[in-house]
Amino acid sequence: MTMVPRVFAVALLLGGASTALAKPLDVPFVPTPQPLVDRMLEMAEVGPDDYLIDLGSGDGRIPITAAREHGTRGLGVDLNPERVEEAQAAAREAGVEGTVEFREEDLFDTDISQATVLTMYLLPRVNLQLRPRILEELAPGTRVVSHAFDMDDWEPDARDRVNGQRAYLWIVPAKVAGQWQMGGGPHGPVTLALAQKYQHIEGEAMTEDGTTLPLQNATLRGAEIRFTLASPDGMSQEYAGRVEGDTIEPLEDGAGWQARRTATAEAFPDEAAR
Ligand SMILES: C[S@@+](CC[C@H](N)C(=O)[O-])C[C@H]1O[C@@H](n2cnc3c(N)ncnc32)[C@H](O)[C@@H]1O
């Protein structure tokens, strides 16, 4: 079980805002130390083409650093208007007020669908409340970075520590679970059966003559899927493709194969709860 750090408990006891808030804060204000902000942005590989949303943005340091150091457009939302004013002032001081926006908003109401990077320093319970939306609403390949708290059984793709404080990175996986018909590859037409738990995938392929081939080295990173099929006669082929809804197209031009989904299955445990 993830422990809530003492710094949060102290902030809660000190009791928060002097301003009347639309609803009680779900998380007190505790800023992420700057060295960890820098590392979180590095882990997410943010760049000028990204749109970063920080849920519960506090004094705005994460979107402001991303804008100042990497040219990243960003949005920060915070329920506390004092924090929003602080963040807007800090953005002006950093000369990035045209690149980042700060809004007074409940993070549970924020439209996150356009984010290519989502950052959070919240609480385990809040992360888990957001998890189904993160998996459903964000495009495959979106990077999610959390300071301190994980997402329970959705394992991070990377983790790090700066001065003892943790950061986790997840890459939102495409949904690939189900049955696919693949044709045009060296193994001829095959039926692929893929099982998925978040970014972890496994499965097998059935050839036209009824031979079952296990999927080897199967990986899914965002929308990029890779696996190897090896037939008993020794023919081995690596497939690398991009998942777009119910099709997989090869990454390499002219590879000649394509896959189309014919039945879907559950990709994330949260789906069953909905
Ligand atoms: C731990 S601080 C993190 C600040 C900043 N993201 C950082 O890492 O430095 C959490 C922030 O979330 C804000 N917050 C708490 N509940 C919220 C809610 N329901 N909607 C929006 N912001 C919220 C608090 O006001 C606080 O500024």
The ligand as an ORCA input file, in Angstrom:
! r2SCAN-3c Opt
* xyz 0 1
  C       0.567     18.538     -4.167
  S       0.087     20.026     -4.968
  C       0.959     19.853     -6.503
  C       1.285     21.171     -7.174
  C       2.067     21.056     -8.468
  N       1.435     20.138     -9.403
  C       3.476     20.567     -8.196
  O       3.733     19.375     -8.445
  O       4.289     21.377     -7.711
  C      -1.617     19.645     -5.394
  C      -2.422     20.827     -5.915
  O      -3.700     20.332     -6.293
  C      -4.663     21.329     -6.011
  N      -5.961     20.647     -5.906
  C      -6.435     19.887     -4.891
  N      -7.641     19.384     -5.199
  C      -7.943     19.828     -6.453
  C      -9.046     19.638     -7.330
  N     -10.096     18.862     -7.022
  N      -9.002     20.240     -8.536
  C      -7.953     21.017     -8.894
  N      -6.883     21.238     -8.089
  C      -6.869     20.643     -6.893
  C      -4.183     21.980     -4.729
  O      -4.712     23.291     -4.569
  C      -2.658     21.955     -4.934
  O      -2.207     23.173     -5.485
*
